[in-house]
Amino acid sequence: MLESTAELELARQREKIADTEFRATAKLRETTRSVSQEELNRKELEAGLAAAEREQLGRREEIEALEVRLAEEALARRLIRAPGDGVVTFVHLAVGEVADARQPLVHVVDIARCTWVANIEAAVAARLRVGATARLRCDAPDGPVEVEGVVDYIAPLLDAGSGLQRVKVGFANPDARVTPGVTATLLPP
């Protein structure tokens, strides 16, 4: 309805014609007196009504534009949008179920960026630095894949039970050569 301007265009044409007829009738009345005052008043009323109709249709177009914007905003509030790219791996709710605030709706994984997390011996962790480059050999269905990443995190404490230290290495996986969740080994520098 918003995109259809035919009715408004028709009202503009009617207004233009009614105004032209009124002016012509007024000029005729003024110069020749061949038109009655009643006829002149009728033409003036028709021109006024045509202008009012055009104004009313213009306002209706504005209201329709506002209604479209309101409908778009209402729809946008009902859409689920992820904060970034990724693949949906799990849907927590079925269609029609109500979600509570802060309840997860879907689980999304960005496989273009992976993080290797491991508990390693303290002597090996001591040779690593946050921000340094690290190489990993990842198991893949087609055979091992070597990737290079950056040490994102080294735990400041050792695990008291095992004597191991938690380390995280992030690496790019744009072509999805590495399937997230596979085992990997830290290679010596």
VOPAGU-2260 file (C-alpha; in pm, 1 decimal, decimal comma):
REM VOPAGU-2260
SITE   aa  ch    i         X         Y         Z
SITE  MET   A    0       0,0       0,0       0,0
SITE  LEU   A    1     286,3     233,5      83,6
SITE  GLU   A    2     446,8     195,1    -258,0
SITE  SER   A    3     121,6     260,9    -446,8
SITE  THR   A    4     102,7     632,4    -526,3
SITE  ALA   A    5    -167,7     609,4    -793,1
SITE  GLU   A    6    -444,0     734,8    -563,3
SITE  LEU   A    7    -235,2    1030,8    -448,1
SITE  GLU   A    8    -137,3    1117,5    -806,6
SITE  LEU   A    9    -504,3    1103,8    -910,5
SITE  ALA   A   10    -594,7    1335,6    -621,9
SITE  ARG   A   11    -320,7    1581,0    -732,1
SITE  GLN   A   12    -460,5    1578,9   -1086,5
SITE  ARG   A   13    -816,2    1635,5    -957,4
SITE  GLU   A   14    -692,3    1923,4    -742,2
SITE  LYS   A   15    -512,0    2078,9   -1039,4
SITE  ILE   A   16    -816,8    2047,9   -1265,5
SITE  ALA   A   17   -1055,8    2179,6    -997,2
SITE  ASP   A   18    -824,4    2474,9    -928,9
SITE  THR   A   19    -796,0    2550,3   -1302,5
SITE  GLU   A   20   -1175,2    2534,3   -1341,7
SITE  PHE   A   21   -1225,7    2761,6   -1040,5
SITE  ARG   A   22    -978,4    3019,9   -1172,9
SITE  ALA   A   23   -1135,0    3008,5   -1518,7
SITE  THR   A   24   -1484,9    3045,0   -1371,9
SITE  ALA   A   25   -1370,8    3333,5   -1148,9
SITE  LYS   A   26   -1214,4    3510,3   -1447,2
SITE  LEU   A   27   -1528,5    3454,0   -1653,0
SITE  ARG   A   28   -1745,3    3590,0   -1369,2
SITE  GLU   A   29   -1520,2    3892,4   -1333,9
SITE  THR   A   30   -1501,0    3978,6   -1704,8
SITE  THR   A   31   -1835,2    3879,8   -1854,2
SITE  ARG   A   32   -2068,3    3814,0   -1561,6
SITE  SER   A   33   -2193,8    3511,2   -1756,5
SITE  VAL   A   34   -2144,9    3283,6   -1454,2
SITE  SER   A   35   -2357,2    3306,3   -1142,5
SITE  GLN   A   36   -2208,7    3358,7    -798,9
SITE  GLU   A   37   -2357,0    3024,1    -700,4
SITE  GLU   A   38   -2164,1    2847,9    -982,3
SITE  LEU   A   39   -1842,8    3028,9    -876,6
SITE  ASN   A   40   -1894,8    2921,4    -513,3
SITE  ARG   A   41   -1953,3    2562,1    -625,1
SITE  LYS   A   42   -1627,7    2561,4    -826,4
SITE  GLU   A   43   -1438,9    2713,2    -531,1
SITE  LEU   A   44   -1582,4    2444,8    -301,5
SITE  GLU   A   45   -1482,3    2169,5    -548,6
SITE  ALA   A   46   -1126,5    2309,1    -563,8
SITE  GLY   A   47   -1110,5    2321,2    -182,6
SITE  LEU   A   48   -1243,9    1965,7    -150,5
SITE  ALA   A   49    -990,6    1841,1    -405,7
SITE  ALA   A   50    -708,5    2010,2    -214,3
SITE  ALA   A   51    -834,5    1862,3     113,6
SITE  GLU   A   52    -858,3    1514,8     -41,3
SITE  ARG   A   53    -501,0    1542,4    -172,0
SITE  GLU   A   54    -381,4    1657,1     171,0
SITE  GLN   A   55    -565,7    1370,7     340,7
SITE  LEU   A   56    -413,8    1113,1     104,6
SITE  GLY   A   57     -68,9    1265,2     162,7
SITE  ARG   A   58    -115,3    1225,3     539,2
SITE  ARG   A   59    -235,0     868,5     489,9
SITE  GLU   A   60      86,9     797,0     293,9
SITE  GLU   A   61     290,3     933,1     588,6
SITE  ILE   A   62      92,7     717,7     832,2
SITE  GLU   A   63     147,4     410,2     612,0
SITE  ALA   A   64     523,1     482,7     605,5
SITE  LEU   A   65     525,0     502,4     986,9
SITE  GLU   A   66     326,3     178,7    1012,1
SITE  VAL   A   67     578,9       4,7     785,4
SITE  ARG   A   68     866,3     127,5    1002,9
SITE  LEU   A   69     686,8       8,8    1318,0
SITE  ALA   A   70     624,0    -332,9    1160,8
SITE  GLU   A   71     990,7    -360,7    1054,9
SITE  GLU   A   72    1106,6    -274,0    1406,8
SITE  ALA   A   73     863,8    -524,9    1559,3
SITE  LEU   A   74     994,8    -792,1    1324,0
SITE  ALA   A   75    1357,2    -700,4    1399,5
SITE  ARG   A   76    1290,8    -754,1    1772,6
SITE  ARG   A   77    1172,0   -1107,7    1696,5
SITE  LEU   A   78    1471,4   -1210,2    1487,3
SITE  ILE   A   79    1764,8   -1396,7    1636,3
SITE  ARG   A   80    2097,3   -1248,2    1534,5
SITE  ALA   A   81    2439,1   -1380,5    1624,0
SITE  PRO   A   82    2703,2   -1127,4    1725,0
SITE  GLY   A   83    2934,8   -1269,9    1457,3
SITE  ASP   A   84    2972,4   -1526,3    1183,3
SITE  GLY   A   85    2942,8   -1893,9    1263,7
SITE  VAL   A   86    2757,8   -2219,8    1226,4
SITE  VAL   A   87    2456,5   -2316,0    1437,7
SITE  THR   A   88    2547,8   -2640,8    1613,8
SITE  PHE   A   89    2255,3   -2674,9    1853,2
SITE  VAL   A   90    1908,6   -2521,0    1893,5
SITE  HIS   A   91    1799,7   -2514,0    2259,3
SITE  LEU   A   92    1427,9   -2442,1    2204,9
SITE  ALA   A   93    1162,4   -2572,2    1968,6
SITE  VAL   A   94     954,7   -2340,5    1750,3
SITE  GLY   A   95     687,2   -2170,8    1959,5
SITE  GLU   A   96     861,2   -2218,3    2296,6
SITE  VAL   A   97     914,7   -1911,0    2510,2
SITE  ALA   A   98    1268,7   -1808,6    2600,8
SITE  ASP   A   99    1358,1   -1646,5    2929,7
SITE  ALA   A  100    1597,7   -1353,4    2943,6
SITE  ARG   A  101    1960,5   -1462,7    2915,9
SITE  GLN   A  102    1857,0   -1817,7    2825,9
SITE  PRO   A  103    2062,4   -1952,8    2535,5
SITE  LEU   A  104    1856,2   -2003,3    2220,9
SITE  VAL   A  105    2116,0   -2151,3    1989,4
SITE  HIS   A  106    2479,8   -2255,8    2008,0
SITE  VAL   A  107    2689,6   -2091,6    1735,9
SITE  VAL   A  108    3050,0   -2184,7    1658,9
SITE  ASP   A  109    3287,7   -1977,5    1448,5
SITE  ILE   A  110    3502,6   -2243,1    1282,9
SITE  ALA   A  111    3714,3   -1980,4    1104,7
SITE  ARG   A  112    3896,2   -1920,2    1434,1
SITE  CYS   A  113    3988,5   -2204,7    1669,5
SITE  THR   A  114    4148,4   -2224,3    2010,7
SITE  TRP   A  115    4357,7   -2519,3    2126,8
SITE  VAL   A  116    4329,5   -2566,1    2503,6
SITE  ALA   A  117    4556,7   -2806,3    2689,9
SITE  ASN   A  118    4714,2   -2875,0    3024,0
SITE  ILE   A  119    5087,6   -2916,2    2963,1
SITE  GLU   A  120    5396,0   -2977,6    3172,4
SITE  ALA   A  121    5527,3   -2670,2    3350,4
SITE  ALA   A  122    5870,1   -2704,2    3184,1
SITE  VAL   A  123    5710,2   -2685,5    2837,1
SITE  ALA   A  124    5481,2   -2397,6    2940,3
SITE  ALA   A  125    5784,3   -2206,3    3072,7
SITE  ARG   A  126    5923,2   -2187,6    2717,0
SITE  LEU   A  127    5603,8   -2018,9    2590,4
SITE  ARG   A  128    5509,4   -1651,9    2610,9
SITE  VAL   A  129    5168,0   -1487,8    2560,9
SITE  GLY   A  130    5166,4   -1335,8    2212,6
SITE  ALA   A  131    5437,6   -1569,4    2084,3
SITE  THR   A  132    5391,2   -1796,2    1783,2
SITE  ALA   A  133    5323,2   -2165,9    1843,9
SITE  ARG   A  134    5289,7   -2454,9    1600,1
SITE  LEU   A  135    5033,2   -2733,2    1638,5
SITE  ARG   A  136    4979,5   -3067,6    1465,5
SITE  CYS   A  137    4606,0   -3131,3    1449,9
SITE  ASP   A  138    4447,3   -3465,3    1372,4
SITE  ALA   A  139    4222,3   -3448,6    1066,0
SITE  PRO   A  140    4029,0   -3709,6     866,2
SITE  ASP   A  141    4269,7   -3666,4     572,2
SITE  GLY   A  142    4579,9   -3686,3     790,8
SITE  PRO   A  143    4762,7   -3450,6    1028,3
SITE  VAL   A  144    4745,6   -3077,3     958,9
SITE  GLU   A  145    5007,0   -2835,8    1089,2
SITE  VAL   A  146    4888,5   -2489,7    1183,0
SITE  GLU   A  147    5053,3   -2185,4    1331,2
SITE  GLY   A  148    4885,1   -1985,8    1602,8
SITE  VAL   A  149    4944,0   -1738,4    1880,1
SITE  VAL   A  150    4964,0   -1817,5    2250,8
SITE  ASP   A  151    4660,6   -1638,0    2394,4
SITE  TYR   A  152    4678,8   -1752,4    2756,0
SITE  ILE   A  153    4910,3   -1924,2    3001,0
SITE  ALA   A  154    4764,2   -1997,1    3344,6
SITE  PRO   A  155    4959,5   -1824,1    3620,7
SITE  LEU   A  156    4919,9   -2128,6    3850,0
SITE  LEU   A  157    4986,3   -2498,7    3817,3
SITE  ASP   A  158    4711,8   -2750,1    3880,3
SITE  ALA   A  159    4792,5   -2880,4    4228,6
SITE  GLY   A  160    4678,7   -3234,2    4153,8
SITE  SER   A  161    4851,6   -3290,9    3820,5
SITE  GLY   A  162    5131,2   -3032,8    3819,1
SITE  LEU   A  163    5018,7   -2920,6    3472,7
SITE  GLN   A  164    4964,6   -2567,8    3345,3
SITE  ARG   A  165    4669,1   -2459,6    3126,2
SITE  VAL   A  166    4762,6   -2304,6    2788,9
SITE  LYS   A  167    4547,4   -2165,1    2505,0
SITE  VAL   A  168    4669,1   -2118,2    2148,1
SITE  GLY   A  169    4442,8   -1946,2    1896,3
SITE  PHE   A  170    4477,4   -2006,2    1523,3
SITE  ALA   A  171    4301,4   -1912,7    1202,8
SITE  ASN   A  172    4103,3   -2185,4    1027,4
SITE  PRO   A  173    3948,6   -2002,1     729,3
SITE  ASP   A  174    3930,6   -2304,7     501,4
SITE  ALA   A  175    3802,4   -2535,6     780,9
SITE  ARG   A  176    4096,1   -2775,3     738,9
SITE  VAL   A  177    4080,7   -2844,0    1112,1
SITE  THR   A  178    3758,1   -2973,9    1261,7
SITE  PRO   A  179    3705,4   -2805,0    1599,2
SITE  GLY   A  180    3729,6   -3056,6    1882,4
SITE  VAL   A  181    3998,3   -3282,4    1731,2
SITE  THR   A  182    4313,6   -3362,2    1927,5
SITE  ALA   A  183    4627,9   -3163,4    1860,5
SITE  THR   A  184    4988,6   -3167,2    1973,9
SITE  LEU   A  185    5211,1   -2870,5    2050,2
SITE  LEU   A  186    5521,9   -2888,9    1832,2
SITE  PRO   A  187    5861,9   -2777,4    1955,5
SITE  PRO   A  188    5964,4   -2425,6    1845,1
